[in-house]
C-alpha cells in the first residue's frame, strides 16, 4: 500500500498543487464558518511582509539545495545508479526540473504576496502566502524523498564495491612503516 502511494506521488507531480489548494481551501472554509484561525490577520502588515520576505529567502536556500542534490546525482557513477538513470532518465529529469521550477514559482508567489499586502490585506495575500508555504513544504518533502531514493541506489553500489575491494587487514603494517622511516 505504501509503495503504491509513493509511486503515484512520484508519477503525478501536479498533485502537490492540488494538495496545497485543498489545505488552504479547508483553512479558508474554517475561517469563514467559525470566524477564527486566521492567524496571519492577527499580525500587522509590517510583520506579514517581513514573514513573506524571510520565507522567500528560505525557499531560495532550499532551491540551492535542490541544485546541489542534482549535482550529486549527476556526479554519482555506480553501476546501479547508471542503470536507474538509463531506464528512468525522463522521469528523473522531469522530477528534478519540476523541483527547481517550483522553487522559482514559490519565490515569485512570495514576492507577489510581499508586494500586494496592505494594512488590512484587502486582496487576501495571506492566503497566497499560505498556499505557497504548503506547496513549498510538499515540494521539499518530494526533494528529500527523491534524493533519499537516489542515495539508496548509490549507497548500494558503494557497499558492493567495498565488498569486492576491501584490503586484507595487516596488523604489522604500522611497525613496518615506522622502521622504513628510520
Buried (B, 14 or more C-beta within 10 A) or exposed (E): EEEEEEEEBBEEBEBBBEBBEEBBEEBBEEBEEEEEEBEBEEEEBEEBBEBBBEBBEBBBEBBEBBEEBBEEBEEBEBEBBEEBBEEEEEEBEEBBEBBBBBBEBBBEBBBBBBEBBEEEBEEBBBBBBBBBBBBBBBBBEBBEBBBEBBBEBBBBBBEEEEEEEEEEEEEEEEEEEEEEEE
